[in-house]
């Protein structure tokens, strides 16, 4: 299987990563046999360097540098907060129209890090899907912009405000995840990196890269929000 390349120039390449694919080998996921970095390297016939990371279950824009010098420049852009990232997600419950989640997150070594996530609600829906407490279930479609890039930041922030992302494990709602598996045969996480934008470190050009939603995300949009499958990012 080849990855979908959605941007390429002399220095950078971006793919639309499918859900379930690791960016690179990890000791935490020894079951994985395919990795985006090796797949793109084989596909392009050259070394590639991940400019950032996406969780295994997150789909969408994944950017690679094509040489070490460019990678160093891109790492500086990310560290300076000069790369703008947009995600879309389907979460449990009715979210506010918009909100800034300013909630520090703990690293694996125990140290706390500042973490800020902004979101806007794009749509809300109440569907006839009973759970153990209610006869219907409510969901929101949100556009998310993380101002910082902490591990599992978006997932942990939405769990913190009690609107967990559907399909998220371990930060999400086990009852909702079970409900979606039983009723919709859905086991993916409904978080998608839809767009990334930055000023190209070598050409100075403003770059905007967008990734189409996965088939499964679009299926959930139709089932929950009655949205037409446009195959375009939200």
N, C-alpha and C positions, 0 to 999 in steps of 0.2 A: 504493500500500500504506500503510495506517495502522499506526502503532505501537500495541502493546498497553499501554494505560495501566493500571498496577497500583496507583497511589495518586494522589489529588488532593485538595487543599484550596485555600483562598484564596491560599496563599503558595507551595506546593510541588506538584510533580508528579513521578511516577516512571514509567518505562517498563521493560518487559522487552526489552532490546536484543537483536536477533538477532545471531548471529555474522557477521562480515564487514562490519558497518556502522560507519563512522567516526562519532565523536561530532560533529566539526566539520571543515571543510576543513583539509587539511594539505599542505604542500609535499612531504612525504615520500610522499604517495599521490595523485599527480595523476590516476590512472586512475579515482578514485571520482567518482560523479555524484550520489549520495544521501548525506545526512548526518542523523544523529539530531536535531540541534538545529533544522535547517530543517524537517525533516519534522514535528516536534512543534509548531513555531511555526505552520506552515500548518494543522495539524490542529486546534489550539486557537484559532487566530486572534489570537494575541498573542505578544509577545516572551517568550523563555525564556532562562535563563542556566544553563549546566552547572555544577552544584555540585561535581562531581568528574569524573574521566575513567575510561573503560574502554578497554583496547586494542581495536583493530579486530576481532581474532579472538575476543575474550572476549565471551561472552553474559551476560545477566542484568540485575540492578537498576542502573538509571542514573537518578540524581536530578537534577532541575532546580529552580531557583528561578524564581519568576514575576515578581519585581521586583528592582531593584538593591539595595534595603535588605535584603531577605531574603537575597540572594546574599552580601552582605557578612557577615551573621550566620552563614550556613552555612560560608563560608570560614574564619571564626574557629573554628567547631566542628571542622572538619577539621584545621586547623593545630594545635589543642590536643589532638588525639587523642581527641576526645569522640564520634566516630562509629565504631561497631563494625561491621566488615565481615566477612562469611563467604563463602567460596568453596568449591566442590567441584571436584576435578580427578581425572583418571585419569592415572597416571604409570607409567613403566617400572619393573619390579622390585618387590621386597617392601620396603616402607618399615617403619620402626620403628613400634611401637604409638603413640607420640607423641614429638614432638621440637620443640625450639626452635632455629631456624636464626638465629644471630646472626652475620651476615657483612656487613661494609660493602660498599657498591656504589659504583662510580665514575660520576660524572656525565659528560655529554658534554664539559664544560670541564676534565675531569681531576680535579676535587675529589672526595674520598671522602666518603660519607655513611653514617651509621649506618643499618642496616636489620635489622629483626627480624621473623621469620615463625614462627608456631606452627602445628602441624598435628597431627591425630589420624587414624589409619588406620581406615576404616570397613569395608573388605573387601579381601581378597586373592584372586587367582585365577591358576591356571596352566592355559594352554590349549594345544591341539595346533596350534601355529603356529610352524613351524621358521624360524630365521633362519640367518645364515651360521655361527654358532658353536654353537647349541643346537638340540635337537629340539623343545623347547617354549619358550613365552614366559610370563613372569610379569608381573603388573600389580597395582597397588594403587589403590583408591578412597580419596581423602583429603579430610578437611574442613580448610580452611585459614583461619587468622585472621592477617592481616598487622597488626603493631603500628605499622608505619610505612608510608608510601605512596610509595615510590620507583618510578621508571620501570621497568616490566617486573620488579618486585621478585619476585613469586611465581615467574615463569618462570625468572628468573636464579638464585633460591635453590634451586629444585628441580634445576636443571641442576648447580649447585655440589655438591649432595649425591649426584649421579649417579643421580637418579631424574627424568629430564626428563619434562615434560608431553607426552602424545601429541598430535601435530599441531602442536607448537610449531616455528616457524622464525623466527629462526635459532638459538634457544637449545636446541632439542630435539635428538633423535637422528634423523639423516637416514635411517638404515636402518629404524628403526621407522616413521617417517612414510611411507616408500616402501612398507613392508610393509602398512600400513593402507590405503593408496591402492589397492594391487594386490589385496589379499584382500577388503577390505570396501568399496571405493569411497568411502573416508572421507578428506576433505581439510580438515575443520574442526579447530580446536584444542579439546581437551577440558578447558576451564577455564570455569567458570560462576560468576558473582557471584550467589549464592543468597539472600543476606539482607543488609540494612543496618538498623541501629537507632541511635537517638539521641533526645535530649530536644528536642522542637520548640522552636526559639528564640523563638517568639512565644506559643504557647499553654502551653508548659511540659509538654505531654503526652508520654509515652513513645511513640515511633513505631517500629514494626517492619514493614518492608516485605520481602516475600518474592517471588521470581520462580521460576516453574516452569521445569524443565529443558527444553531444546530437544528436538525430535524426534530429532535426530542423537545427542545425548548419551544419551537414553533408549535408542536403538538399540544403542549401544555397551555400555550397562549390561546389556542383555539378552544380547548376544553374548558378553561377557567374564565377567560375574558372575552370569548367569542371573537377573537381577532383573526383577521384574514392572514393566511400564511403567505407573507410577501417575500420571504427569504432575504429581507433587508434588516440590518441592525436597527434596534429601536433608538 
